[in-house]
Amino acid sequence: MLKGFKNFLMQGDLIVIAVGLVVALAFSTLIKAFTDSIITPLVNAMEGSGSSSPGLGWVVNGQFINLGAFISAIVYFVIFMVVIYIVLVVPYRSYMAKQGKKVFGSPEPPAPTKTCPECLSSDLPSAATKCSHCASVVA
């Protein structure tokens, strides 16, 4: 039962979805901080009602634009993504590499190419028999 659960957790699609969900949750925190700390006070300042609070930022028509909270959310987002990368992505990549499976985000070697003898284009696939640029026959 535990081996089956481990196989379920190590499916490639499940890990990709989990990482995407975590990124989305962290990004939603960033967006919430932006709207709560910058957009909402600007809208309230245009309306004319006012309140202020201490911290890094400035006051516009009695509304405090809390730049400190937004910078804090950015720092949170960056730290959170680094931790997710170190805790989830790196171990998953090493596990999948040991299994001999393709890992997302890994660089792939470039496909072999050859050069056309007529126009000297060097981006022809190695299996090409005609040049895609000048239509000459390539051996």
WOQUI-V358200 format. One record per pair of residues at least 4 apart in sequence whose ideal C-beta (glycine too) atoms are under 8 Angstrom apart, sorted by the first residue. I is the first residue (numbers start at 1). GAP is how many residues later the second one is. D is the distance in Angstrom with one decimal. If there is no record, write none. Layout:
<<I/GAP/D> <I/GAP/D>>
This chain:
<<1/4/6.5> <2/4/6.3> <3/4/6.5> <4/4/6.4> <5/4/6.4> <6/4/6.2> <7/4/7.3> <8/6/7.1> <9/5/6.5> <9/6/7.9> <10/4/7.8> <10/5/7.3> <10/82/7.7> <10/85/6.6> <10/86/7.8> <11/4/7.2> <12/4/6.3> <12/84/7.2> <12/89/7.2> <12/92/7.0> <13/4/6.2> <14/4/6.3> <15/4/6.3> <15/73/7.2> <15/77/5.3> <16/4/6.3> <16/88/6.1> <17/4/6.3> <18/4/6.5> <18/70/7.2> <19/4/6.3> <19/65/6.7> <19/69/6.0> <19/70/6.6> <20/4/6.2> <21/4/6.4> <22/4/6.5> <22/58/7.9> <22/62/5.4> <22/66/7.6> <23/4/6.0> <23/58/7.0> <23/61/7.4> <24/4/6.3> <25/4/7.0> <26/4/6.8> <26/50/7.5> <26/51/5.3> <26/54/4.6> <26/55/6.5> <26/58/7.8> <27/4/6.3> <27/50/6.9> <28/4/6.1> <29/4/6.4> <29/44/6.0> <29/47/6.6> <29/48/6.9> <30/4/6.5> <30/43/5.0> <30/44/6.6> <30/46/7.6> <30/47/4.8> <31/4/6.4> <32/4/5.9> <32/41/7.7> <33/4/5.5> <33/36/5.6> <33/37/5.3> <33/39/7.3> <33/40/3.4> <34/4/5.6> <34/5/6.6> <34/36/5.8> <34/39/7.2> <35/4/4.6> <35/5/6.1> <36/4/5.7> <36/30/7.9> <36/33/7.3> <37/4/7.2> <37/20/7.7> <37/28/6.9> <37/29/4.1> <37/30/7.2> <37/32/4.3> <37/33/4.7> <37/36/7.8> <38/4/6.5> <38/27/5.7> <38/28/7.6> <38/29/7.5> <38/32/6.0> <39/4/6.3> <40/4/6.2> <41/4/6.1> <41/19/7.1> <41/22/3.9> <41/23/6.0> <41/24/5.0> <41/25/7.3> <42/4/6.8> <42/18/6.8> <42/21/7.1> <42/23/6.8> <43/4/6.7> <44/5/5.7> <44/6/7.3> <44/19/4.7> <45/5/7.4> <45/15/4.4> <45/16/3.8> <45/17/6.9> <45/18/3.9> <46/15/7.5> <48/13/6.7> <49/13/7.5> <50/11/6.3> <50/12/2.3> <50/13/5.7> <51/11/6.8> <51/12/7.1> <51/13/7.2> <52/7/5.4> <52/10/6.4> <52/11/7.3> <52/12/4.4> <53/11/4.9> <53/13/6.8> <55/9/7.4> <55/11/5.4> <55/12/8.0> <55/13/4.5> <55/14/7.0> <56/10/7.4> <56/11/5.1> <56/12/3.2> <56/15/7.1> <57/7/5.7> <57/8/4.7> <57/9/4.7> <57/10/4.2> <57/11/6.1> <58/6/7.6> <58/7/5.5> <58/9/7.4> <59/4/6.8> <59/5/5.4> <59/6/7.5> <60/5/6.2> <66/4/6.8> <67/4/6.2> <68/4/6.2> <69/4/6.5> <70/4/6.7> <71/4/6.5> <72/4/6.3> <73/4/6.3> <74/4/6.5> <75/4/6.2> <76/4/5.9> <77/4/6.4> <78/4/6.5> <79/4/6.4> <80/4/6.3> <81/4/6.3> <82/4/6.3> <83/4/5.7> <84/4/5.4> <84/5/6.9> <85/4/4.8> <85/5/6.5> <86/4/5.7> <87/4/7.3> <88/4/6.0> <89/4/6.2> <89/16/7.2> <90/4/6.6> <91/4/6.1> <92/4/6.2> <92/11/7.6> <93/4/6.1> <93/10/4.8> <93/12/7.2> <93/13/6.8> <94/4/6.5> <95/4/6.6> <96/5/4.8> <96/6/7.6> <96/7/4.5> <97/4/7.8> <97/6/6.0> <97/9/8.0> <102/4/7.3> <111/14/6.5> <111/15/7.5> <112/13/7.7> <112/14/4.3> <113/9/6.2> <113/10/5.8> <113/11/5.8> <113/12/6.3> <113/13/6.2> <114/8/7.7> <114/10/5.3> <114/11/7.8> <114/12/5.4> <114/14/7.2> <114/24/6.8> <115/5/6.1> <115/6/6.8> <115/7/4.5> <115/9/7.0> <116/4/6.2> <116/5/4.7> <116/6/7.9> <116/8/5.9> <116/15/4.1> <116/17/6.7> <116/18/6.5> <116/20/6.4> <116/22/5.6> <117/19/7.4> <117/21/7.1> <117/22/7.9> <118/13/6.6> <118/16/5.2> <118/18/4.1> <119/12/6.3> <119/14/5.2> <119/15/4.2> <119/17/7.2> <121/10/6.2> <121/11/7.6> <121/12/4.7> <121/13/7.5> <124/4/4.6> <124/7/6.1> <124/8/6.7> <124/14/6.3> <128/4/7.1> <128/10/5.8> <129/8/6.6> <129/9/6.1> <130/5/5.8> <130/6/7.1> <130/7/6.0> <130/8/6.3> <131/4/6.1> <131/5/5.0> <131/6/8.0> <131/7/5.5>>
